[in-house]
Amino acid sequence: MAKLSGFKAATRSLASHGKLSTTRRNKLSKSTFGLPGSRKYPMPDKSHAANAKARATQMVKKGKLSSSARAKIDAKANRILGK
């Protein structure tokens, strides 16, 4: 099998696990995160992408996240979710 990189490798390794451990999270590439500069909102698979959208909405309502940051997270999550 060909070597997988970045998002695809993370998706494959998490497909049967669901929970993202600290070790696995630290191994994810920056491009796997909704906010890559701060490595927040990891989205290695569809369930994490859906969760990132929900958490971003909560943070906007609490005033801890800007609407523009939420839009970036939503756009990336939608690509992963196929929307």
C-alpha positions as CSV (number, residue, x, y, z in Angstrom):
1,M,0.0,0.0,0.0
2,A,1.2,3.5,-0.8
3,K,2.4,5.7,2.0
4,L,-0.3,8.1,3.2
5,S,0.4,11.6,4.3
6,G,-1.2,14.3,6.4
7,F,-5.0,14.2,6.5
8,K,-5.4,10.8,4.8
9,A,-3.0,9.1,7.2
10,A,-4.7,10.7,10.2
11,T,-8.1,9.7,8.9
12,R,-7.1,6.1,8.4
13,S,-5.5,5.8,11.8
14,L,-8.5,7.3,13.6
15,A,-11.2,5.6,11.6
16,S,-11.6,2.8,14.2
17,H,-10.6,4.7,17.3
18,G,-12.7,7.9,17.4
19,K,-10.9,9.4,20.4
20,L,-8.0,11.7,19.6
21,S,-5.2,11.1,22.1
22,T,-2.6,13.8,22.8
23,T,0.1,11.8,21.1
24,R,-2.0,11.4,17.9
25,R,-3.1,15.0,18.0
26,N,0.5,16.2,18.2
27,K,1.3,14.0,15.1
28,L,-1.4,15.7,13.0
29,S,-0.2,18.2,10.4
30,K,-1.2,21.8,10.7
31,S,-3.5,21.5,7.7
32,T,-5.7,19.1,9.7
33,F,-6.8,21.9,12.1
34,G,-9.6,24.4,11.6
35,L,-7.3,27.1,12.9
36,P,-3.8,25.8,11.9
37,G,-1.9,28.7,13.3
38,S,-3.0,27.8,16.9
39,R,-3.6,24.1,16.2
40,K,-7.2,24.4,17.4
41,Y,-10.2,22.5,16.2
42,P,-8.6,19.3,14.9
43,M,-10.5,17.6,12.0
44,P,-8.9,14.3,11.1
45,D,-12.2,12.7,10.3
46,K,-15.9,13.5,9.7
47,S,-16.9,13.1,13.4
48,H,-14.2,15.5,14.5
49,A,-15.2,18.0,11.7
50,A,-18.9,17.9,12.9
51,N,-17.7,18.4,16.5
52,A,-15.4,21.3,15.5
53,K,-18.4,23.1,13.9
54,A,-20.5,22.7,17.0
55,R,-17.7,23.8,19.4
56,A,-17.0,26.9,17.2
57,T,-20.6,27.9,17.3
58,Q,-20.5,27.6,21.1
59,M,-17.4,29.7,21.3
60,V,-18.9,32.5,19.1
61,K,-22.0,32.6,21.4
62,K,-19.7,32.9,24.4
63,G,-17.7,35.7,22.7
64,K,-14.5,33.7,22.7
65,L,-14.2,33.3,18.9
66,S,-14.8,35.7,16.1
67,S,-17.3,35.1,13.4
68,S,-14.6,35.1,10.7
69,A,-12.7,32.4,12.5
70,R,-15.9,30.4,12.8
71,A,-16.5,30.8,9.1
72,K,-13.0,29.4,8.4
73,I,-13.7,26.4,10.7
74,D,-17.1,25.8,9.1
75,A,-15.7,26.0,5.5
76,K,-13.0,23.4,6.3
77,A,-15.5,21.2,8.1
78,N,-17.9,21.4,5.3
79,R,-15.2,20.2,2.8
80,I,-14.5,17.2,5.0
81,L,-18.1,16.4,5.5
82,G,-18.8,16.7,1.8
83,K,-21.3,19.6,2.1
